[in-house]
Amino acid sequence: MKIFNAKSAAEDYMSNHTLTFSTPEMTLMRFASWLGDMVPDAKNPGQQVPRIMVFVEEKDFAPVPIIDDDVFVPTGAVKAINSDLYGSVNTEAGSSSKFCSECGTKLSTNARFCTECGATQD
């Protein structure tokens, strides 16, 4: 995957230009203009490319896991959370509690997921 190394480009720009910190808006506009300047291509002698292409690098990233908000996998940290999404951990006997439909754990009445098995509650 090709990505733009903005940090390297900004450092290169600031090391060659004075007063780069005086007015941020002008600095940003000049930086953008500087990135668009045509420069000799190091890979193809005699050719020119926009300067921004000098700072484009080939990187290989590991796949990012997809987060599914409809499925809850308990990690143990959920028990410290007291919210409407997972319900209260402090379940009390009486009419203000219910049981998980999968594992039978006692839950608060407003729990959407079981804090033990992660099953979705109706």
Backbone torsions as a table, in degrees:
resi	resn	phi	psi	omega
1	MET	NA	135.8	178.2
2	LYS	-91.7	130.9	177.9
3	ILE	-131.1	156.3	179.2
4	PHE	-93.2	124.1	178.9
5	ASN	-89.0	83.9	-175.3
6	ALA	-65.8	-34.5	-179.2
7	LYS	-63.1	-46.4	179.6
8	SER	-63.6	-41.7	179.6
9	ALA	-64.4	-43.9	-179.4
10	ALA	-65.2	-41.2	178.7
11	GLU	-64.2	-40.9	178.4
12	ASP	-63.4	-43.8	179.8
13	TYR	-63.5	-48.3	-176.3
14	MET	-68.3	-27.8	179.4
15	SER	-74.6	-19.6	-177.8
16	ASN	-105.2	-7.1	-176.5
17	HIS	-126.2	136.2	178.9
18	THR	-85.7	161.3	177.4
19	LEU	56.9	34.9	-178.9
20	THR	-73.5	-15.1	-179.1
21	PHE	-100.9	2.0	-173.3
22	SER	-69.6	-52.9	179.1
23	THR	-131.5	110.3	-175.2
24	PRO	-57.7	-38.2	-178.3
25	GLU	-65.4	-45.0	179.1
26	MET	-67.5	-38.0	178.9
27	THR	-61.4	-44.8	-179.9
28	LEU	-64.1	-41.6	179.6
29	MET	-66.0	-41.6	178.5
30	ARG	-67.9	-37.0	178.3
31	PHE	-63.6	-44.2	179.1
32	ALA	-63.5	-40.6	177.5
33	SER	-65.3	-40.7	179.2
34	TRP	-62.5	-39.3	179.1
35	LEU	-65.9	-26.4	179.9
36	GLY	-85.1	-10.1	179.0
37	ASP	-60.0	144.9	177.6
38	MET	-83.4	132.2	179.8
39	VAL	-131.7	159.1	177.9
40	PRO	-62.5	139.3	179.5
41	ASP	-83.4	122.5	-178.8
42	ALA	-69.1	-27.8	-177.3
43	LYS	-85.0	-28.2	-179.3
44	ASN	-126.6	94.1	-179.5
45	PRO	-57.8	139.4	-179.5
46	GLY	90.5	-12.0	179.5
47	GLN	-101.5	157.3	175.3
48	GLN	-123.7	147.8	178.1
49	VAL	-136.7	157.5	173.3
50	PRO	-61.6	144.2	-177.3
51	ARG	-56.1	-30.2	-179.0
52	ILE	-58.5	-29.8	-179.3
53	MET	-69.5	-20.6	177.4
54	VAL	-67.7	-29.0	-176.4
55	PHE	-100.0	7.3	176.1
56	VAL	-87.8	125.9	-176.6
57	GLU	-118.9	152.3	174.6
58	GLU	-90.9	121.1	179.9
59	LYS	-129.9	150.9	177.7
60	ASP	-115.9	117.7	-178.8
61	PHE	-107.5	147.3	175.1
62	ALA	-70.5	149.9	179.0
63	PRO	-60.9	142.6	-180.0
64	VAL	-92.8	128.2	179.4
65	PRO	-68.8	139.8	179.0
66	ILE	-81.1	131.9	179.0
67	ILE	-96.9	123.0	179.3
68	ASP	-105.4	113.1	-176.7
69	ASP	-72.8	-13.8	-179.5
70	ASP	-87.0	-10.3	179.8
71	VAL	-116.7	129.0	-179.6
72	PHE	-113.4	125.6	175.8
73	VAL	-112.3	113.0	-176.1
74	PRO	-66.7	138.7	179.4
75	THR	-114.3	-9.3	-176.2
76	GLY	101.7	-25.1	179.2
77	ALA	-74.8	-18.3	-177.4
78	VAL	-64.1	-29.6	-176.4
79	LYS	-64.0	-20.5	179.4
80	ALA	-86.0	-10.9	-177.2
81	ILE	-89.0	133.6	176.2
82	ASN	-119.8	84.4	-177.2
83	SER	-134.9	172.0	179.4
84	ASP	-72.3	-24.4	-177.9
85	LEU	-67.7	-45.7	-176.7
86	TYR	-104.7	-8.0	-178.0
87	GLY	82.4	174.2	-179.8
88	SER	-84.9	140.6	177.8
89	VAL	-73.7	-30.5	-179.3
90	ASN	-80.1	81.2	179.5
91	THR	-85.6	139.2	-179.5
92	GLU	-116.5	150.4	178.1
93	ALA	-68.8	145.5	178.3
94	GLY	129.5	-158.9	-174.5
95	SER	-80.7	-8.7	-177.2
96	SER	-93.5	20.2	177.7
97	SER	-136.7	160.1	176.4
98	LYS	-140.3	176.4	-177.9
99	PHE	-118.5	147.7	178.1
100	CYS	-63.8	136.7	-179.4
101	SER	-73.3	-17.2	-179.2
102	GLU	-97.6	-51.8	-173.0
103	CYS	-112.3	-10.6	176.6
104	GLY	84.9	8.4	178.6
105	THR	-67.0	141.1	178.6
106	LYS	-73.3	130.3	-177.9
107	LEU	-129.5	164.9	172.9
108	SER	-77.2	161.6	-174.3
109	THR	-68.2	-23.3	-178.5
110	ASN	-97.7	12.5	-179.6
111	ALA	-72.5	133.8	175.3
112	ARG	-94.0	-25.8	-179.5
113	PHE	-131.1	151.4	175.5
114	CYS	-77.9	135.2	-178.9
115	THR	-76.4	-12.6	179.7
116	GLU	-97.9	-54.5	-174.0
117	CYS	-104.3	-13.8	178.3
118	GLY	84.1	4.8	-178.6
119	ALA	-66.5	142.3	177.4
120	THR	-72.3	133.6	-179.0
121	GLN	-100.4	145.3	179.2
122	ASP	-90.6	NA	NA
